[in-house]
Amino acid sequence: MGYYLNRSTRTLAGIVAITAVVGSSCGGSQDSGDEIKAAASPQVLAKEGGAHALREAALAAARVWTPPPVPISRVNLRDNPPGAGAFRQDEEVFCRFKLETSDGLTPKFYCDLPAGDTIKVKYGDGNAEVHAEVAATRLLTALGFATDRMYVVKRVRCAGCPTFPFRALQCYKTTGIKATCFPGGIDYDRVVTFDTAVIERRLEGQKIESGSAQGWAWHELTRVDPSRGGSPRTEVDALRLMAVFLAHWDNKADNQRLICPPGAERPDGGCATPLAIVQDLGATFGPAKVDLNNWRAYRVWTDAKTCSISMKNLPYSGATFVDWQVSEGGRTLLLGLLEQLTDNQLRDLFEGSHITDYDQVNAQGRGADAWITAFREKVTQIREAGPCPALTAS
């Protein structure tokens, strides 16, 4: 039996990754394959010396939302996103295993495409993140919040992959002993097929980071400064509220990214128009990831009258997400975006991401109507709240 792979969107830095599904039982079938060229490594914008100052300046000037280029009511949420490097849903993708470890507990591996792109693969019938991340990234992108792109594919055929690539990579990350974790070495004449797969292509752009400051934490959003070009409080609050809407509890700093879009680099190493994006949305629609009953039961507000939100009752007690009081502008902005989505689009979202096909959803969750109802109930909660305080600080 094979498994699904997550097609991730290419980063603007020119990197493509495919994320693998977590679990020791995730494996694939084997046959033979050809050589594939290795991909180039991503570049980091911030350099030694002024990296901290450059990151601080970029965070202050970061944008978290832009008006969607396509009217929301016309966005296709069923099919893979279009554009350069896109994959078809019926496509069989061939790649060459790359010995590169990653963080997290979700099974994944990196793989080089024939053209030189490196993709990150998430795979596995029992991997909720394969479905959740496809749905969440399509939704956020449609609303104007920048994310990586996720692609559902027919299957991924990986030359050189172990039968259980994530298990082998975790072994190698822990021990550093290649011979132990890859008995017999990496055989590129051997191909493992993953029949349930999605591919991720990162949003293009150079990463802005400094030393241990990789990505950004949600509590750092208070440093976004409109006077320095950053998003106003309204937009930042809309993003915060959207994170609660999705129950996005796995929000450690590594799951967000600060990037400089192509062409926005300055000669001094700074960035004219930095973006703060969410790059890992697999732990959504839960909190148990693709968990209809608990997602429906999880309320948007801790206090609707004061527009207070919190993730303290979610795993890791909210992680980097701090309790917050949403501004009226933030509430109405997100409400106006969400209300443009039609029921047909929501049906496309949940069916196209295969959330309704996920092995571990209950009988009710196998129909899109139940997910649409839960979605609409959350929109109603946002509509009936407030009016929120007219707060100005970020």
Secondary structure by P-SEA (a helix, b strand, c coil): cbbbbbbccccccbbbbbbbbbccccbbbbbbbbbbbbbbbbbbcccccaaaaaaaaaaaacccccccccccccccccccccccccccccbbbbbbbbccccccccccbbbbcccbbbbbbbbccccccccaaaaaaaaaaaacbbbbbbbbccbbbbccccccaaaaaaaaaacccccccccccccccbbbbbccbbbbbccbbbbbbcccccccccccccccccccccccaaaaaaaaaaaaaacccccccccbbbbbccccccccccccbbbbbbcccccccccccccaaaaaacccccccccccccccccccccccccbbbbcaaaaaaaaaaaaaccaaaaaaaaaaaccccccccccccccaaaaaaaaaaaaaaaaacccccccccc
